[in-house]
Amino acid sequence: MNWTEWISIDRLINGVQSAIVLLVGIPLLILVSRWIGSVVEKNYTPQSAMLVRKGIFYFGLVLLVIVELQHLGFKITALLGAAGVAGVAIGFASQTSLSNLISGIFLIFEKPFEVGDVIGVGDTTGTVLSIDLLSVKLRQFDNKFVRIPNESVIKGQVTNVTRFPIRRYDITLGVAFKEDIKRVIGILKDVASNNIYCLDEPEPIILFTGFGDSALTILFAVWFQKADFLALRNSLLPELKERFDREGIEIPFPHRTLYTGTVTTPLPIRMVQDSSDNVATPN
Amino acid sequence: MLTEKDSKKIPEPADNPWRTITVDTSACRRYQIGPLKMWIEGAGREWMVAYSHCPEERFTLEIGIDEAKPEDLQWTQIITGAPSATLRFVPIMPDRPVVVRLRNPTRIEKDGNCVLFAFIPVWVQLNIGETTEGLLEMPTVKLSNTWFGDTTMAGEMCYSLKIPCELTLVTDVLGPYRVICPVRIHNTSDADLALERVCIHVEHLSIYRGRQGNWANEVAAEYRKEEQKCEIRYGSCAPEYDGIGDLLSEARDPVSRNLLLRTIGSLKTMSF
């Protein structure tokens, strides 16, 4: 094809017109999608708003490009045919992306979490920033940005920490064998009752779980409003320690007893005074 | 219920904490309403406010001047639009519903009715000068949180009141920082109604001054078991028990129509 023959005044005018339409149309599309997104956000979730925003923008963009290509004289049917052939080749080459894309669609419809939820995927925990077609973006608590491919989210176990308005905080406690369990349970109930972040209902769970190696073990589980997690941890644990100290309840550390075969006879140790360096040596 | 026409002017008690105070110096002043202690320092347009709760209750507004400003408290700075030398404390209801237990589990026979009296500790709204919207709100009593709902997945966050509600009016728990909230329950179902605790949506209640204490408008609840619903009516003025005094504060979220709320019969609880 001779390009100098192909480029005519009409085509140049058409090209300029298309460029102007695109230059005006794309910002207009952004504005319209943002406006509709903000309207949706007022009535629905931020995630729905984001989906609507992106859906309107990409759909509008494709429509705009097709219209402009037609305006420039391209045959769309031929282009679509070529795109179909290219699609097969691209599909083979981009299996991972397609898998992520399909996983993304499942995630959007299944809604295991929404933008703003705190989720755990594998070892990563963070706040959901966006749920896109290819990946989920998280902000970790130390302000790191994490991108997790949708395929990994669908395949793995996801924990939504903030799905429900209240949560339970479990503390496993150990007290010395000599302690009176009933008294300890009474003290735990009192500590929970006096902490404003512990919910009165559902009631705290206090369960004597058994005889450990060095301590009697107790499960102390209190319910709290999800937003109070840090405040509860920072208040309840010091209050427990303070109260146990005040009441003389011993929190034992692991003990190890050495004996030489007879339980009642202690390991014989004799102190010997050495005149040269004052070192005691066992017998 | 009395109407505004029948109302009698109740004289303002001398120890009434809900009044305007003129501040003539910028020294750090201490006020106490019930267990709530407040420190307010400033003059003109710039004010500093801090508060804490103490175990000793005061039933009147205690005023003192502290030589040294307590530094271990969290201070809030307030800058007003216009210079002022007056402070006003206004009682308002807590910002969330309050769950109150009955002293003993109670059964109300079919077609029976009763009145429960709950004693809700108010929040203090601080106004400086002509401000009426409240620059700072402080609870007189730190109430613990509780969950009110069928399951741990659906329900609402409420405050929990340690003092149980009574079937007769008792005055030994009264103080200027507590509001008596009468709840009239009528069981129109064909079965007995077992009740252990009630959830009162205090955000719909106003506060009035009475002779014996401060009062909230009466809540009337009609229980219908077949629908598992309760029709709630909020009185539009002070209840008839103690005459009518001045309106001390409007409800945070006034409702003029009757509400139809679902009750949680299985848990022996009712929500108003």
Interface residues (C-beta under 8 A of the other chain):
Chain A: F164 P165 I166 S193 N195 I196 Y197 C198 L199 D200 E201 P202 W223 F224 Q225 D228
Chain B: V99 K142 L143 S144 N145 T146 W147 F148 T152 M153 G155 M157 S160
